[in-house]
Amino acid sequence: MPERGFIAGRCMLSTREIEVLRSWLISDSKRDVAVELFVTEATVHTHLARIRDKYAAAGRPAPSKVALFVRAVEDGYCTIADVADVIDQQNAESSRRFDIAV
């Protein structure tokens, strides 16, 4: 019987863990995630630690942000296109702010 938290190698993340993970993958810091999700930075840290624990228990460690991104894509929690779209939007907003300031 598989351990709680994953089925046949795929980690089963809670809805909130998925939300935190997706937000963190496109953010510069845990603090930014905390502000966006109206939680404390410690709460973000706890969710990410639990996510990492689940992946480690499944024999698929994810010790870095890049490794978590790879695992999230492998398990279908996000796609490369999802992250790229958000980054493109952020870059466009930054460019517009720069144009206005100049």
N, C-alpha and C positions, 0 to 999 in steps of 0.2 A: 504494500500500500504506500503511495507517495506521501511524503511529509506534507503537512499543512502549508499552503503558500505557493505550491506549484503542482502542475499536472504534467507528467511526461516531459520534464525539462523546461516547460514554459512557466515562468513565474506568474502567479496570479496576484496582481496588485489591486489594492482597493481603488475605488473611484478617486478618493482624495490623494492617494499616493500617485496615481497617474497624473492628476492635475498638478501636483507639486513637481513631479519629474518633468513634465512637458514645459512648465514655466521655467524651471531651473535650466533646462537645456538651451533656452533662448535668452537667458538673463546673464548679466555680468556677475551677479553675486546672490548669495542666499538672502541678503538684506533686501534686495530688489524684489525677490520672490515674496518675501514676508509682507512687504508693503502692498504688492499687487493682490495678494490673497487674504489680506487683513488678518494675519497671524504673526506670531513672534518669529524671530530668526531661529530661536531654539526649536520651535515646532517644525520649521523647514528642515533643520538639521536632523531632528528625530525621524521625520518621514524618510529622508534620504538614507539614513542609517538602516532603517527597517527594510528599505528597498534593497540596499546592498546585502543585508543579511539574507534576504530571500534568494537573491542570485547566488550567493556563496553556498547556501544550503542545497541549491539545485546543481551545484558543481560548475557554476558559470560565474565566477567572480567578476566583479565590476568595480575595481578600486579607484577608477578615475572618472571624470566627467565624460571623456571620450568613450570609455568602456561602457558606461551607463547608456550613452547614446546608441552605441552598437547594439546592446541588449534590448533597448526599447524598440529599435527598428526590427530586430530579429523576432521579437514577440508581438509585433503589430501594434504597439502602443503609440507609435508615431512613424512618420515616413521622413525620408530625407527631404522630400518636396515640402512637407509641412514646415519643417524648420527653415528651409531656404526661403519660403514665402514670407515668413515672419521677419527674417533677417533682411530681405529685400524691402519690406515695408518700413522697418526701422531705419534702414539706410536712406530711403526716400524721404522720410520725415526729417532726418538729420540734415539732409541736403536742402530741403525747403527752409528749415530754420536758419541755415547758413546763408542762403540766398536772401532771406528777409533781413538778416543782420548786416549784410554787406551793403 
